[in-house]
Amino acid sequence: MAHPTQLGFQDAASPVMEELLHFHDHALMIVFLISTLVLYIIIAMVSTKLTNKYILDSQEIEIVWTILPAVILVLIALPSLRILYLMDEINDPHLTIKAMGHQWYWSYEYTDYENLGFDSYMVPTQDLAPGQFRLLETDHRMVVPMESPVRILVSAEDVLHSWAVPSLGVKMDAVPGRLNQTAFIASRPGVFYGQCSEICGANHSFMPIVVEAVPLEHFENWSSLMLEDA
Amino acid sequence: MLSTVSRQLRSHPALIPLFFFIGGGCTMSLTYLARLALRNPDVCWDRKNNPEPWNKLGPTDQYKFYAVSIDYSKLKKDRPDF
């Protein structure tokens, strides 16, 4: 989850998010370099006593400041398109989970083998245990096996919602009447938080998403327990 | 038209990279649009002879422009035949 005063991304928990982080570093470095250059030029222009009233044109500098930005843009575009296509690939998922958005909670259905389904409501602030995160914890977490490709089918039962988990690099709109597909691989065990990302009414800020990635045996034990409780 | 442009280009050669990049960008965009129009299985041109091309997708065909890490020709064809 994010910590107070955090400016950058959360640590990556999936290979796609790692790629996004690296691309962001690349693009941001280019942005910083250009901004520094422009700032330097502004200061130099403003603080000089030299003037020149007779320059009309210069073909050489125009060629340079056409080709250089075009090259920089190509250097940004190629990794960007690569990640765009990479994020679209679904590599033979081991598990399919349906995440349905409601006002104002998520429900998860694991129907590959048995019919496991449960709702995931936010834990109200007054019911939090010490150490739990305000507005982020839920009563039931979406448990997934780690290091396995997981497919999430996202939809909604009433209004628009959006299922997002920043550290997994996943965001997919939940549209009523439509099935959207996204996938991720949790590269390490852990608990990853997200929040509903499409305005959906009064409690839009109070329907978080918690994904818990655990080793496969733990996932199997958890799903057996959940099936017994249901 | 072209002779006017090439005459003006000779005295302003800085415009040549501009033509190159803008022209290249337009060409790439229009080519991609044409590819989408002609190759995308979601597009139907001939309602009589090919009414629903999205129902004729092969399990090992690649329809995307660029596949980063999947080799579609090597995917298993274990889909039910309808």
Contacts between the chains, C-beta under 8 A, distances in Angstrom:
chain1	res1	chain2	res2	distance
A	57	B	12	7.9
A	59	B	12	6.5
A	59	B	13	5.4
A	59	B	14	4.4
A	60	B	14	7.7
A	62	B	14	3.3
A	62	B	15	8.0
A	63	B	13	7.1
A	63	B	14	4.8
A	63	B	16	7.7
A	63	B	17	5.7
A	66	B	14	6.8
A	66	B	17	4.3
A	66	B	18	5.4
A	66	B	21	7.0
A	67	B	17	4.9
A	67	B	21	7.8
A	70	B	17	7.2
A	70	B	21	4.4
A	81	B	66	7.0
A	82	B	66	7.5
A	82	B	68	5.9
A	85	B	64	6.3
A	85	B	65	7.3
A	85	B	66	4.8
A	85	B	67	6.9
A	85	B	68	5.2
A	86	B	68	4.3
A	86	B	69	6.6
A	88	B	64	7.0
A	89	B	67	7.2
A	89	B	68	6.5
A	89	B	69	6.3
A	89	B	70	5.2
A	91	B	69	7.3
A	91	B	70	6.3
